[in-house]
Amino acid sequence: MKTIPTLLILLTALAGHAQESIKWPQHKKAAIVLTYDDALVSQLNVAVPQLEAAHLKATFFLTGDIDPATIPRWRKLGKRGFELANHTIFHPCLSTDDNPVHSENYTPYSMIREIEVMNHFLYAVDGKTNRTYAYPCTETTAGGKDYVDSLRKFNQIKYARGGGDASDFITDFKRLDPMLVPSFGVEDNTTGAQLIAFVKKVQQAGGMGVLMIHGIGGDYITISAKAHQEMLDYISKNKNELWVPTFQQAMDYIKQANKPFGPVGRVTAKAERLNPIKPKTPPAKAQKTTGV
């Protein structure tokens, strides 16, 4: 009669081992990945100086809005260890999202083709071929059809970031889908205290938290420069516990540490599939090919 309790104990131990937190580099306790979307000028003018003063790196998901005035600045960032990543050329989203380019007019193939061309643009900026991706408006459909598997099949992208909220961070790395990595979609007027609270949750859980940020002190979906600085100050003070890689660096590390690595689903703090968040661009931006 002792067989059943013993078996239950063994299965419980195995289950706990399967979800054991990953061992981060340099004995860090958790990983924080800072990502910035849409190639916004406020990122160059505000976020980058703050990041460099704190000696932190980040990932910038760029669109076709890069231009002759900003491309030299993005190129310099690429040379200084920041990641320049793919966010499509025209940022297509559902027509309900107040974006000028509508994803209903796309097919999975045309979306993949646009991603491929944006990769070529980015190669002209930084000379790199390996690229990560963020879904525009965190939506994974084109013409009403999911294109995640197409993205995986055509091998244009190594890893892809999705959306989420402040409860979405990764602790179960064995079930993480590299093409659907969740993130905390930072909304308008998020405070420094709220940003720090997210970092602390990830830190305590020993997981990885990805932040999706747009405007800093300007542009849209904006947080204040003060709030951004407060978050970076907290991260800097806790560098002994927090690893702050680029998105590609983090995912490369997880892939190496967690083989086999495949599309077996993904688990977040809520242990369920994310509902894409769809923050809207302000009317003043409606004529541009940017958005969330």
HUUR-V841883 format. One record per residue. N is the residue number from 1. OMEGA is omega in whole degrees, 0 to 359 (999 if undefined). Layout:
n/omega
N/OMEGA
N/OMEGA
This chain:
n/omega
1/180
2/185
3/184
4/176
5/180
6/179
7/179
8/178
9/181
10/180
11/178
12/180
13/179
14/179
15/178
16/179
17/182
18/181
19/180
20/181
21/181
22/176
23/184
24/180
25/175
26/177
27/176
28/182
29/183
30/179
31/175
32/180
33/181
34/179
35/185
36/187
37/164
38/174
39/185
40/181
41/179
42/176
43/178
44/187
45/186
46/186
47/185
48/177
49/179
50/179
51/183
52/177
53/179
54/181
55/179
56/177
57/183
58/178
59/178
60/178
61/190
62/175
63/176
64/176
65/171
66/187
67/182
68/180
69/185
70/183
71/177
72/179
73/176
74/180
75/178
76/178
77/178
78/180
79/182
80/173
81/174
82/179
83/173
84/189
85/191
86/177
87/185
88/178
89/190
90/177
91/181
92/177
93/175
94/183
95/178
96/184
97/180
98/175
99/185
100/180
101/190
102/182
103/176
104/181
105/180
106/165
107/174
108/180
109/182
110/175
111/179
112/179
113/178
114/177
115/179
116/180
117/177
118/174
119/178
120/177
121/182
122/175
123/178
124/179
125/188
126/177
127/182
128/182
129/178
130/188
131/171
132/192
133/171
134/181
135/176
136/182
137/183
138/180
139/184
140/180
141/174
142/184
143/179
144/181
145/179
146/182
147/180
148/181
149/175
150/178
151/179
152/185
153/186
154/169
155/176
156/189
157/178
158/183
159/181
160/180
161/175
162/182
163/181
164/179
165/187
166/177
167/186
168/172
169/190
170/172
171/179
172/186
173/179
174/181
175/180
176/175
177/183
178/177
179/179
180/182
181/183
182/178
183/174
184/178
185/184
186/184
187/176
188/171
189/171
190/185
191/175
192/180
193/179
194/177
195/180
196/179
197/177
198/180
199/180
200/179
201/179
202/180
203/181
204/181
205/182
206/184
207/175
208/177
209/179
210/177
211/176
212/187
213/177
214/183
215/176
216/182
217/181
218/182
219/185
220/191
221/198
222/165
223/182
224/174
225/179
226/180
227/179
228/180
229/179
230/177
231/180
232/178
233/179
234/179
235/181
236/180
237/182
238/181
239/178
240/180
241/187
242/172
243/184
244/179
245/167
246/180
247/181
248/178
249/180
250/183
251/175
252/180
253/180
254/179
255/182
256/184
257/191
258/179
259/354
260/188
261/186
262/185
263/183
264/181
265/178
266/181
267/177
268/179
269/180
270/180
271/177
272/180
273/182
274/167
275/183
276/173
277/187
278/177
279/186
280/174
281/180
282/181
283/183
284/182
285/190
286/183
287/183
288/181
289/176
290/178
291/182
292/999
